[in-house]
Amino acid sequence: MIRVKRPTILLNPGPVVLTERVRQALMREDLCHREPEFAALCLEVKSRLLRAYPAAEGRFEALLLTGSGTAAVEAMLASLVPRDGKALVVSNGVYGERMADMVRAHGKALSQVRSEWLAPMDLEEVERRLSADPAVTHVACIQSETTTGRLNDVAHLGALCRRHGRPLLLDAVSSFGVEELDFERWNLEAVAATANKCLHGAPGISFVLASRAALARGGGHAPSVYLDLARYHAVQESGFSPFTQAVHVIRALREALAELEDEGGVAARRARYRALAGRIRRAARDLGLASLVPEAELGATLSSFRLPPDTGYAELHDGLKEAGFVIYAGQGALAATMFRIANMGDVHEDDVDRLFTALGRLVRR
Ligand SMILES: *Cc1c(COP(=O)(O)O)cnc(C)c1O
C-alpha cells in the first residue's frame, strides 16, 4: 500500500504553508511585466493591500518590491530617512538590531535605544532623546519582534512620535494582516511588510505602505538604486515596475489578499490567530513549558518557550520534524535556551493538537 505523506506543517515565522487556492495561483500562465495585464494585476494588489487597513486608503501608497521582508524594511529606511537626517531606532531583538545595522550601512546618522531582548522597548529613554536631540528626523521600530514574539507597544511610541513631531517608520513584517495598525495616531510615515508571513502569500514579494506626503517630497535619499522607493513610485502609479518583478508570486499575493477578504479581513484573521496562539500557549502550559516573555505581552503570531531542562533544541526539532512539523530555533544568545512556534499560514486547530501530542511524547521521554 502506498502511504500518502502528509505535507510538513511549517510553524516557523514564514515562509508559511500555503492554501491550495494560493498555490494554484502560482501555476497560471506566464506574464510579461511590461504588458498591461501585469500592470492591472499590480494595481489590484496595491489597492487590496491598502484596503486591508482602510485608514491607509487615500493617504498612503503601496509599493511592491521583489525581495524578502528585509528588502522592504531596508528600502523604507534608505528612501525615507534623508541623507542628512538621523534615525532613532528602538530595538529589543534581532530585527530591531538589523534596522540599526541598515542605517549604519547607509552612512546615515543613528541614535539607537536598545533594550535587552527579553525586555520591552525603553520608551522613557526614547522620550528623553526626542526632547534632547532635534537632529532626529525619524523614529523606527519593530511591531512584532519575532525574536521573542513580543508585540511592542507601538501605540505608546507612536503617541510620543506624534507629540514630538517625528514620523514613525514601522517594521510590520510579521504582523501586517493580523495586528492593528493605527496610521493616524501612531504618526506613521511608512510600514514595511512581506507577502509570506501573515498574508499567506509565497516568498519573494515584499511591500512598503508609504505616505503620499513623504513620497511627494521626492527621491534622492537612498544610497541604493534597487531599494529606492522613489523609483518604484514613479513607475508603479500606472502598475508597472522599474525592474523585473516576481510575477507569479504577485499573482499568489493577489489570491492571498482575496482570501483574506473572504475570511472577513484583518479583524477576522486576528481572531483566528489569537485562538490558535491561545491553544498553543495553553497546551504548552499543560506540558510545563515556560513562556519566554509574559503571555500578555505576546502578539497573536508567535509563541516562544524555554527549552525543557533535559531536551536540547536539536532533539525537539528533529523529533517534531519526524512527526511532520517544523519549529523554529532561538537566535543569538537565546539560541541555547529557547524555541519558537509560529501560527502563521494555513495552520488549523487540529494541527496544533497533533503537534502537542508529538511534543508531549518528546518532553516526557
Ligand atoms: C521575518 C522578519 C523580517 C525579515 O524578513 P525576511 O523575509 O526574512 O527578509 C524582518 N522583520 C521581522 C519583524 C520579521 O519577523
The ligand as an SDF file (V2000), in Angstrom:
LIG
                    3D

 15 15  0  0  0  0  0  0  0  0999 V2000
   10.8320   37.8490    9.1570 C   0  0  0  0  0  0  0  0  0  0  0  0
   11.0980   39.2200    9.6210 C   0  0  0  0  0  0  0  0  0  0  0  0
   11.9150   40.1090    8.9140 C   0  0  0  0  0  0  0  0  0  0  0  0
   12.7340   39.6980    7.7210 C   0  0  0  0  0  0  0  0  0  0  0  0
   12.0010   39.1490    6.7190 O   0  0  0  0  0  0  0  0  0  0  0  0
   12.7480   38.2600    5.5940 P   0  0  0  0  0  0  0  0  0  0  0  0
   11.5780   37.9260    4.7120 O   0  0  0  0  0  0  0  0  0  0  0  0
   13.3380   37.0860    6.2910 O   0  0  0  0  0  0  0  0  0  0  0  0
   13.7350   39.1100    4.9350 O   0  0  0  0  0  0  0  0  0  0  0  0
   12.0170   41.4060    9.3530 C   0  0  0  0  0  0  0  0  0  0  0  0
   11.3850   41.8090   10.4640 N   0  0  0  0  0  0  0  0  0  0  0  0
   10.5930   40.9850   11.1850 C   0  0  0  0  0  0  0  0  0  0  0  0
    9.9260   41.5080   12.4020 C   0  0  0  0  0  0  0  0  0  0  0  0
   10.4260   39.6630   10.7880 C   0  0  0  0  0  0  0  0  0  0  0  0
    9.6660   38.8380   11.5040 O   0  0  0  0  0  0  0  0  0  0  0  0
  1  2  1  0
  2  3  1  0
  2 14  2  0
  3  4  1  0
  3 10  2  0
  4  5  1  0
  5  6  1  0
  6  7  2  0
  6  8  1  0
  6  9  1  0
 10 11  1  0
 11 12  2  0
 12 13  1  0
 12 14  1  0
 14 15  1  0
M  END
$$$$
